[in-house]
């Protein structure tokens, strides 16, 4: 038995409602949770590139024309 499964069983045994609710939600997609714990894969580098673009979009949404948006986005890639 994995240490994660043991942790889940101990968490359920605490009797605390919030932890029990958390574990119930984990069990809804148990295969995905186990894979996330087992594998050392991360989408952090992808999110690191997307985040500045999303921030730029939020800053300029509704306040600037396409010319300013393209100038700001080109500055991010340079």
Secondary structure, 3 states (H helix, E strand, C coil): CCHHHHHHHHHHHCCCHHHHHHHHHHHHCHHHHHHHHHCCCCCHHHHHHHHHHHHHHHHHCCCCCHHHHHHHHHHHHC
